[in-house]
Every structure is written in structure tokens, then in C-alpha cells.
Amino acid sequence: MTFDGSDYDNNKYEFTLYNIEKAYPRSGPSDGKGGDITVSGQGFRKEAGKVEPKCRFNGTIYDPVSVTWSAITCPMPAAEAGASYYGNVDLAVTANGADWHEFTGGFQYYQQPIVHDISPKRGPGRGMGIINFYGEGFRADYQLASLSCKVGNSIGYAAFVSTKLVRCVVEDMEAAPEGEFLVASMSLNNASWT
């Protein structure tokens, strides 16, 4: 530091720059069982005895699950209004314990959909596969929706048809070992699978 532009003190304080880029997912089930939220960026640190990163949902502050140089992993708490809550709450993170970065639109809670059946239950191992998911609570009527589906580890595109039907398109499905099957699942946020 200097007051005259030429004489600097010699305290050797360390200053770390950080950058917050995005949070993912930005929506999840209101029961809090949707996994963690990853805030990506650079320059994050967690040091014992010093101010540490924090996460904030709906005004409540939470300790992160983990902190690395490029990610702060926040827990996805259950909605304070209950497991059937649908709506947005504020979502913010601080990398230095003082300056909060608020995400525009916050975090969208929804009730986790239920899948009752899929059709067809068999298909070719190569080429495009279309699978219908039947159930209840399907929706794509909010800004942070990111419908998706997967069969085994093959992620596909999901199209909302109705609250009881989502059509899944998987362009290249992995083959199941003989005598075994692949699990089919869908998600409203491309992260919290049914």
C-alpha cells in the first residue's frame, strides 16, 4: 500500500482474486433430495481459521459440502415451505465470507415427478431410441427447467407432452450386457433423476 504513489509498505499481505461463473443445477426437488449444487469459477479457497465460502438459500446460510480451486459445492436443502412447494427462492454464494453473489432468478423448487411406466421397454442398441415416460408431476413451465432423460449412462433429450407424459429421445444408447437391463430415468433439471 502507498499514500504517495512511490513508497510502498512491506507487510506482504496476500490477496486472492476469485471469479464466480455459474451455479448448476438452478432448480431441484422441494424435498431436498436432488443432490448438490456446483458453483463453478476460479480462486476459491477453504482455509482453517479464516473466512470461508458460504451458500445461501432463502436467507438461510449453509456451509459448503466441499471447496476446490474451481468449485464450491453447496447442499440442496429441502424447501422451507415443505415437500410440495413450487416456486423460486434466493440463491447466493460468497467466496470470501463477505461479498455475496446473488444468482438472477434464484433457485426454482418443484415437486419431484413420479414415473409409473415407460414404453417401449426394449429397443435396438444402436440408432435413435424414443421412449415415452408415463407418470405424474411432469412440467416444463418455469424458466430454469431443463428436461432430460437417460437410459443407463446415455443421456437424451426430453420433450414435455403433458403433466403425465414426457417423450425421451436418445440418439446413441449403450447396450446392456446379456441378461441385464439398463435403468431408464428422467429429470426436470438434468441432474436430479427419478
Protein Blocks (a to p, Z undefined) as FASTA:
>chain_A
ZZkopaccfkopacdddddfbdcdfbdcfklpnopaddddehiacdehiacddddeehia
cddfbdcfkbccddddddfkbjkbgcdddddddfklmaccddehiaadddddddfbdcdf
bdcfedjdddddddehiackbfkbccdddehjbccddddfbfmbccdddfbdcdddehia
cdddddfklpaaZZ
